[in-house]
Amino acid sequence: MKDLALQWFTGMQAGQFDRTQYAPAYSIQLTDEAVRQMTHLLNQYGASPNDAEIMQSHAAGDQTFHVVKFVFPRGDATSILFGLDTKGKITGVAVRSFAGD
């Protein structure tokens, strides 16, 4: 999960959005504008994160949820909640906090 999270973050910062990573029901909700907004928010950090740490995981039904903390070179951090289905496809992404919040 740590590697997936880091790849997702850096990919989104670069505007590289791969729909094959997402569960179909979630993918159709992600409009081009929603992806642009997420890319813009993630780029507010400047540099990509140095590290990611799984802070919490729990299963609910056919999904597993992971709270991932990202740490950046200047020392700030944010956490993002990822949902994954049994096939490892992303079912949801929720930003928990951003630097300066």
Backbone hydrogen bonds in HBPLUS format (Angstrom, degrees):
<---DONOR---> <-ACCEPTOR-->    atom                        ^
c    i                          cat <-CA-CA->   ^        H-A-AA   ^      H-
h    n   atom  resd res      DA  || num        DHA   H-A  angle D-A-AA Bond
n    s   type  num  typ     dist DA aas  dist angle  dist       angle   num
A0005-ALA N   A0001-MET O   2.84 MM   4  6.00 161.8  1.87 154.4 159.3     1
A0006-LEU N   A0002-LYS O   3.00 MM   4  6.26 164.6  2.02 153.6 157.2     2
A0007-GLN N   A0003-ASP O   2.92 MM   4  6.06 165.3  1.94 152.9 157.3     3
A0008-TRP N   A0004-LEU O   2.82 MM   4  5.96 155.9  1.88 148.0 155.4     4
A0009-PHE N   A0005-ALA O   2.92 MM   4  6.13 167.3  1.93 153.2 155.9     5
A0010-THR N   A0006-LEU O   3.01 MM   4  6.18 179.3  2.01 157.1 157.3     6
A0011-GLY N   A0007-GLN O   2.88 MM   4  5.79 152.4  1.95 142.4 151.2     7
A0012-MET N   A0008-TRP O   2.85 MM   4  5.98 162.0  1.88 152.8 157.4     8
A0013-GLN N   A0009-PHE O   2.94 MM   4  6.18 155.5  2.00 149.4 156.6     9
A0014-ALA N   A0010-THR O   3.12 MM   4  6.29 145.8  2.25 138.4 146.6    10
A0014-ALA N   A0011-GLY O   3.14 MM   3  5.14 121.5  2.50  93.9 108.2    11
A0016-GLN N   A0011-GLY O   2.76 MM   5  4.93 157.0  1.81 156.6 148.9    12
A0015-GLY N   A0012-MET O   3.00 MM   3  4.87 155.6  2.06 100.6 108.1    13
A0021-GLN N   A0018-ASP O   3.06 MM   3  5.92 170.3  2.07 126.5 129.6    14
A0022-TYR N   A0019-ARG O   3.12 MM   3  5.50 163.3  2.14 114.2 119.4    15
A0090-ILE N   A0021-GLN O   2.81 MM  69  6.11 168.7  1.82 151.4 150.8    16
A0023-ALA N   A0090-ILE O   2.84 MM  67  5.57 170.8  1.85 137.2 138.1    17
A0026-TYR N   A0023-ALA O   3.00 MM   3  5.49 129.2  2.27 113.6 126.6    18
A0027-SER N   A0023-ALA O   2.88 MM   4  6.00 164.7  1.90 162.4 167.2    19
A0028-ILE N   A0024-PRO O   3.23 MM   4  6.37 159.0  2.27 154.1 155.6    20
A0029-GLN N   A0026-TYR O   2.97 MM   3  5.32 143.8  2.11 108.5 119.4    21
A0030-LEU N   A0027-SER O   3.09 MM   3  5.33 149.2  2.18 105.8 114.8    22
A0035-VAL N   A0031-THR O   3.06 MM   4  6.37 157.9  2.11 153.8 159.3    23
A0036-ARG N   A0032-ASP O   2.96 MM   4  6.22 156.9  2.01 147.3 153.8    24
A0037-GLN N   A0033-GLU O   2.93 MM   4  6.18 158.1  1.98 150.7 156.3    25
A0038-MET N   A0034-ALA O   3.04 MM   4  6.27 158.1  2.09 145.3 151.0    26
A0039-THR N   A0035-VAL O   2.89 MM   4  6.11 163.2  1.92 153.2 158.1    27
A0040-HIS N   A0036-ARG O   2.92 MM   4  6.13 160.5  1.96 148.8 154.1    28
A0041-LEU N   A0037-GLN O   2.96 MM   4  6.24 161.9  2.00 150.3 154.8    29
A0042-LEU N   A0038-MET O   2.91 MM   4  6.14 166.7  1.93 157.3 160.5    30
A0043-ASN N   A0039-THR O   2.96 MM   4  6.09 146.5  2.08 147.0 156.1    31
A0044-GLN N   A0041-LEU O   3.16 MM   3  5.44 156.4  2.21 105.1 112.4    32
A0045-TYR N   A0042-LEU O   3.33 MM   3  6.10 168.3  2.35 115.8 119.1    33
A0046-GLY N   A0043-ASN O   3.04 MM   3  5.34 157.3  2.09 108.7 115.7    34
A0050-ASN N   A0071-VAL O   2.68 MM  21  5.79 142.2  1.82 149.5 162.2    35
A0051-ASP N   A0071-VAL O   3.42 MM  20  5.39 159.0  2.46 140.5 144.1    36
A0071-VAL N   A0051-ASP O   3.00 MM  20  5.39 165.7  2.02 146.8 149.9    37
A0053-GLU N   A0069-LYS O   2.84 MM  16  5.15 150.0  1.93 143.7 153.7    38
A0069-LYS N   A0053-GLU O   2.83 MM  16  5.15 168.2  1.84 156.7 156.0    39
A0055-MET N   A0067-VAL O   2.74 MM  12  5.43 155.0  1.80 161.1 168.7    40
A0067-VAL N   A0056-GLN O   2.82 MM  11  5.14 161.1  1.86 146.7 152.4    41
A0058-HIS N   A0065-PHE O   2.93 MM   7  5.39 148.2  2.03 145.4 154.3    42
A0065-PHE N   A0058-HIS O   2.77 MM   7  5.39 173.3  1.77 160.8 161.3    43
A0060-ALA N   A0063-GLN O   2.88 MM   3  5.46 165.4  1.90 153.8 157.1    44
A0063-GLN N   A0060-ALA O   3.13 MM   3  5.46 158.1  2.18 123.5 130.0    45
A0064-THR N   A0084-LEU O   2.87 MM  20  5.30 153.0  1.94 149.4 158.4    46
A0084-LEU N   A0064-THR O   2.87 MM  20  5.30 152.3  1.95 149.0 158.3    47
A0066-HIS N   A0082-PHE O   2.87 MM  16  5.27 159.5  1.91 154.3 161.1    48
A0082-PHE N   A0066-HIS O   2.86 MM  16  5.27 165.6  1.88 154.8 158.9    49
A0068-VAL N   A0080-ILE O   2.88 MM  12  5.36 176.7  1.88 153.0 153.5    50
A0080-ILE N   A0068-VAL O   2.87 MM  12  5.36 154.3  1.93 147.9 154.1    51
A0070-PHE N   A0078-THR O   2.72 MM   8  5.38 167.0  1.74 167.5 172.1    52
A0078-THR N   A0070-PHE O   3.03 MM   8  5.38 147.5  2.14 142.7 152.6    53
A0072-PHE N   A0076-ASP O   2.91 MM   4  5.53 169.5  1.92 171.7 169.9    54
A0075-GLY N   A0072-PHE O   2.84 MM   3  5.37 162.4  1.87 124.2 128.9    55
A0096-ARG N   A0079-SER O   2.82 MM  17  5.37 155.9  1.88 149.6 154.0    56
A0081-LEU N   A0094-ALA O   2.75 MM  13  5.00 170.9  1.76 152.7 152.2    57
A0094-ALA N   A0081-LEU O   2.86 MM  13  5.00 155.2  1.92 144.8 151.5    58
A0083-GLY N   A0092-GLY O   2.92 MM   9  4.94 156.5  1.98 144.8 143.1    59
A0091-THR N   A0083-GLY O   2.69 MM   8  4.99 163.1  1.72 125.9 132.1    60
A0085-ASP N   A0089-LYS O   2.86 MM   4  5.44 154.2  1.93 150.0 158.0    61
A0088-GLY N   A0085-ASP O   2.98 MM   3  5.30 163.8  2.01 114.8 118.9    62
A0101-ASP N   A0098-PHE O   2.99 MM   3  5.58 155.4  2.05 140.5 141.2    63
